[in-house]
């Protein structure tokens, strides 16, 4: 399944809803998708005294009609700690949050964010990892949507989705270290963080030895949509992806890396996600760190 959906395709799906069927009524494959708004931004605003980005306020000011706001930090991650800034959420808590948002096992889900795609990809990955069979990301996010917007908040009919983890490959720190030697481990962060020239968030700069720099920002067009699948395939081939290559991805805390996994999926390449990512790796002083442009 294509993990992306265009704004025009989504508008068509939403327009197919019969006037006599409520939005919360499931009708198998004919049912319109559940819409999740996962607007979020990685922010270091607190250090400068600025107010952090408020996704809930942005949602209330204008969202796709019927879309339910999902909080990345509260619903799509566990508390920050030794396992990283955005570790996997408690499975039961995640399932409850998705049911509260109206997610059903037999109904498609479309997730979007403000346009960057990272947060939406994190929701896509978690739902797919938890066993939901039909999840797509709105390509380009809400910025690509030219239809009407609603304000305020939505109160959906509760869903019935029950997570069954394990449907997407997952790496821990040891698995990521091993894959960097035996396969291809991609670092989705900006190149200067990979090289260890700057590190605005984590205690140590650099990268996992053997990992290849592959900034996820290079997977998108100027408008924020993913590059065409053929161009993505060429990019990943240049980075070392060949037939049969086992691929993994990490970033700072498992958010932008999910976007890289999404881009790989769009190019037809399955990849594992190291959710703990650099925020977990660098918190353990016993783990090796490489700096500079060379993977080793």
C-alpha positions as CSV (number, residue, x, y, z in Angstrom):
1,X,0.0,0.0,0.0
2,X,1.2,3.5,-0.8
3,X,1.8,5.1,2.6
4,X,0.9,8.5,1.2
5,X,-2.4,10.2,0.2
6,X,-2.6,13.4,-1.8
7,X,-4.9,16.2,-0.7
8,X,-7.0,15.8,-3.9
9,X,-7.4,12.1,-3.2
10,X,-8.4,12.7,0.4
11,X,-10.9,15.3,-0.7
12,X,-12.4,12.7,-3.0
13,X,-12.7,10.1,-0.3
14,X,-14.3,12.6,2.1
15,X,-16.7,13.7,-0.6
16,X,-17.9,10.1,-1.2
17,X,-19.5,10.0,2.2
18,X,-23.3,9.5,1.7
19,X,-25.3,12.3,3.2
20,X,-27.4,9.9,5.3
21,X,-24.4,8.2,6.9
22,X,-22.9,9.9,10.0
23,X,-19.1,10.5,10.0
24,X,-18.7,8.1,12.9
25,X,-20.5,5.2,11.2
26,X,-18.3,2.5,9.8
27,X,-19.2,0.9,6.5
28,X,-16.2,-1.3,5.8
29,X,-14.0,-0.2,2.9
30,X,-16.6,2.4,1.9
31,X,-16.3,4.3,5.1
32,X,-14.4,7.6,5.0
33,X,-11.1,7.6,6.8
34,X,-10.6,8.7,10.4
35,X,-8.6,11.9,10.3
36,X,-5.9,12.6,12.9
37,X,-4.2,16.0,13.3
38,X,-0.7,15.5,14.8
39,X,0.7,19.0,14.5
40,X,3.9,19.3,16.4
41,X,7.3,21.0,16.2
42,X,10.7,20.1,17.7
43,X,11.3,23.2,19.8
44,X,14.2,24.6,21.8
45,X,12.1,27.7,22.5
46,X,12.3,27.2,26.3
47,X,16.0,27.9,26.2
48,X,15.4,31.3,24.5
49,X,12.4,32.2,26.6
50,X,9.9,31.9,23.7
51,X,6.7,30.0,24.1
52,X,6.8,26.5,22.6
53,X,4.6,25.6,19.6
54,X,1.1,24.7,20.7
55,X,-0.3,22.1,18.3
56,X,-3.7,21.9,20.2
57,X,-4.2,25.7,19.7
58,X,-3.2,25.4,16.0
59,X,-5.8,22.6,15.6
60,X,-8.5,24.6,17.3
61,X,-7.8,27.6,15.0
62,X,-8.4,25.6,11.9
63,X,-8.3,21.9,11.0
64,X,-9.7,19.5,8.4
65,X,-13.4,18.9,9.2
66,X,-13.7,15.9,11.4
67,X,-10.0,15.7,12.2
68,X,-9.2,14.9,15.9
69,X,-6.1,16.3,17.5
70,X,-3.5,13.8,18.8
71,X,-0.7,15.0,21.0
72,X,2.7,13.5,20.0
73,X,4.3,13.9,23.4
74,X,1.4,12.6,25.4
75,X,-0.1,10.0,23.0
76,X,2.6,8.9,20.7
77,X,5.5,8.6,23.2
78,X,6.3,7.5,26.7
79,X,7.8,9.8,29.3
80,X,11.4,11.0,28.4
81,X,14.2,9.3,30.2
82,X,17.0,6.8,29.7
83,X,15.2,5.2,26.7
84,X,15.2,8.6,24.9
85,X,13.1,11.7,24.6
86,X,10.3,10.0,22.7
87,X,10.4,6.3,23.7
88,X,7.6,3.9,22.7
89,X,4.4,4.7,24.6
90,X,2.7,2.3,26.9
91,X,0.8,0.1,24.5
92,X,-2.5,0.2,26.5
93,X,-2.2,4.0,26.9
94,X,-1.6,4.3,23.2
95,X,-4.5,2.1,22.3
96,X,-6.8,4.1,24.6
97,X,-5.7,7.4,23.0
98,X,-6.4,6.0,19.5
99,X,-9.8,4.7,20.5
100,X,-10.6,8.1,22.0
101,X,-9.6,9.6,18.7
102,X,-12.1,7.4,16.9
103,X,-9.7,4.9,15.4
104,X,-11.3,1.6,14.3
105,X,-9.6,-1.5,13.2
106,X,-11.8,-1.8,10.1
107,X,-11.6,1.8,9.0
108,X,-8.8,3.7,7.1
109,X,-6.8,6.3,9.0
110,X,-5.2,9.4,7.4
111,X,-2.8,11.4,9.6
112,X,-1.4,14.9,8.9
113,X,0.7,17.6,10.6
114,X,1.5,21.1,9.7
115,X,3.5,20.1,6.6
116,X,6.9,18.9,7.8
117,X,5.6,15.4,7.9
118,X,7.7,14.2,10.9
119,X,4.9,14.0,13.5
120,X,2.4,12.5,11.0
121,X,5.0,9.9,10.1
122,X,5.5,9.0,13.8
123,X,1.7,8.4,14.1
124,X,1.7,6.4,10.9
125,X,4.6,4.3,12.0
126,X,3.1,3.6,15.5
127,X,-0.3,2.7,14.1
128,X,1.3,0.4,11.6
129,X,3.6,-1.1,14.2
130,X,0.6,-1.7,16.4
131,X,-1.1,-3.6,13.7
132,X,-3.5,-1.2,12.0
133,X,-3.7,-2.3,8.4
134,X,-4.6,0.9,6.6
135,X,-2.8,4.1,7.6
136,X,-1.7,6.9,5.2
137,X,0.0,10.3,5.6
138,X,-1.4,13.3,3.9
139,X,1.4,14.3,1.6
140,X,2.4,17.9,2.4
141,X,0.2,18.1,5.5
142,X,-2.4,20.7,6.2
143,X,-0.5,23.1,4.0
144,X,-1.5,21.0,1.0
145,X,-5.2,21.1,1.8
146,X,-7.2,23.7,0.0
147,X,-10.6,22.6,1.2
148,X,-12.7,24.1,4.0
149,X,-11.4,24.1,7.6
150,X,-13.2,23.7,10.9
151,X,-12.5,25.4,14.2
152,X,-12.8,24.3,17.8
153,X,-12.5,20.6,18.7
154,X,-14.0,17.4,17.6
155,X,-15.7,14.7,19.7
156,X,-15.7,11.5,17.7
157,X,-17.5,8.3,18.4
158,X,-15.0,6.1,20.3
159,X,-13.2,3.6,18.2
160,X,-12.4,-0.1,18.8
161,X,-8.7,-0.3,17.8
162,X,-6.6,-2.7,20.0
163,X,-2.9,-2.6,19.4
164,X,-1.1,-5.8,18.4
165,X,2.6,-4.6,18.4
166,X,5.2,-6.1,16.1
167,X,3.9,-5.4,12.6
168,X,6.8,-3.1,11.8
169,X,10.5,-3.8,12.4
170,X,11.9,-2.2,15.5
171,X,15.5,-1.8,16.7
172,X,17.0,-1.3,20.1
173,X,20.4,0.2,20.8
174,X,22.3,-3.1,20.4
175,X,20.3,-3.9,17.2
176,X,21.2,-0.5,15.7
177,X,24.9,-1.0,16.5
178,X,24.8,-4.5,14.9
179,X,23.0,-3.3,11.8
180,X,25.5,-0.5,11.3
181,X,28.1,-3.3,10.8
182,X,26.0,-5.9,8.9
183,X,23.5,-3.8,6.9
184,X,22.8,-0.1,6.5
185,X,22.0,2.2,9.3
186,X,20.8,5.7,8.2
187,X,21.1,8.8,10.4
188,X,18.1,11.1,9.6
189,X,19.4,14.1,11.4
190,X,20.9,17.2,9.9
191,X,24.5,16.7,8.6
192,X,26.1,19.0,11.2
193,X,24.6,17.0,14.0
194,X,25.7,13.7,12.5
195,X,29.3,15.1,12.2
196,X,29.2,16.4,15.8
197,X,29.7,20.0,14.8
198,X,26.7,21.1,16.8
199,X,24.4,19.4,19.3
200,X,21.5,21.6,20.5
201,X,19.7,19.0,22.5
202,X,21.6,15.9,23.5
203,X,24.6,15.7,25.7
204,X,27.1,14.4,23.1
205,X,27.4,15.2,19.4
206,X,28.3,12.7,16.7
207,X,26.8,9.5,15.3
208,X,26.6,5.8,15.9
209,X,29.8,4.2,14.4
210,X,29.1,2.9,11.0
211,X,25.9,4.9,10.4
212,X,25.5,6.8,7.1
213,X,24.3,10.4,7.1
214,X,21.0,10.7,5.3
215,X,19.1,13.9,6.4
216,X,15.4,13.3,6.1
217,X,14.9,16.9,4.9
218,X,16.5,15.8,1.6
219,X,13.5,13.5,0.9
220,X,11.1,16.3,0.3
221,X,10.3,19.0,-2.2
222,X,10.3,22.7,-1.5
223,X,6.6,22.5,-0.7
224,X,7.1,19.7,1.8
225,X,5.7,16.8,-0.2
226,X,7.8,13.7,-0.6
227,X,9.9,13.4,-3.7
228,X,8.5,11.0,-6.3
229,X,9.1,7.3,-5.5
230,X,11.6,6.9,-8.4
231,X,13.7,9.8,-7.1
232,X,13.6,8.5,-3.6
233,X,14.7,5.1,-4.8
234,X,17.6,6.6,-6.6
235,X,18.6,8.6,-3.5
236,X,18.5,5.6,-1.2
237,X,20.4,3.5,-3.8
238,X,23.2,6.2,-3.7
239,X,23.2,5.9,0.1
240,X,23.8,2.1,-0.1
241,X,20.4,0.5,-0.4
242,X,20.6,-2.5,-2.7
243,X,18.3,-5.5,-3.1
244,X,18.4,-7.6,0.1
245,X,20.0,-4.8,2.2
246,X,18.7,-4.7,5.7
247,X,18.0,-1.1,6.5
248,X,17.5,0.8,9.8
249,X,17.0,4.4,10.6
250,X,17.5,6.6,13.7
251,X,17.4,10.4,14.4
252,X,17.4,12.4,17.6
253,X,14.4,10.8,19.3
254,X,12.5,8.6,16.8
255,X,10.4,11.3,15.1
256,X,12.2,12.5,12.0
257,X,13.5,8.9,11.6
258,X,9.9,7.7,11.2
259,X,9.6,10.2,8.3
260,X,12.7,8.5,6.7
261,X,11.0,5.1,7.2
262,X,7.9,6.6,5.5
263,X,10.1,7.8,2.6
264,X,11.7,4.4,2.3
265,X,8.3,2.7,2.3
266,X,7.2,5.0,-0.5
267,X,10.3,3.9,-2.5
268,X,9.4,0.2,-1.8
269,X,12.1,-0.3,0.8
270,X,11.2,-1.8,4.2
271,X,13.2,-0.4,7.1
272,X,13.4,-0.8,10.9
273,X,13.1,2.2,13.3
274,X,15.4,2.7,16.2
275,X,12.9,4.6,18.4
276,X,15.3,5.5,21.2
277,X,17.7,7.0,18.6
278,X,20.5,9.4,19.5
279,X,18.8,10.6,22.7
280,X,19.0,7.1,24.1
281,X,22.4,6.2,22.6
282,X,24.2,9.4,23.7
283,X,22.7,9.1,27.3
284,X,24.8,6.0,27.8
285,X,28.5,7.1,28.2
286,X,29.6,3.5,27.6
287,X,28.4,3.6,24.0
288,X,30.9,4.6,21.3
289,X,30.5,7.8,19.4
290,X,31.9,8.7,15.9
291,X,32.4,12.3,14.7
292,X,33.1,13.8,11.3
293,X,31.8,12.9,7.9
294,X,33.2,9.3,7.9
295,X,30.7,6.7,9.1
296,X,33.4,5.0,11.3
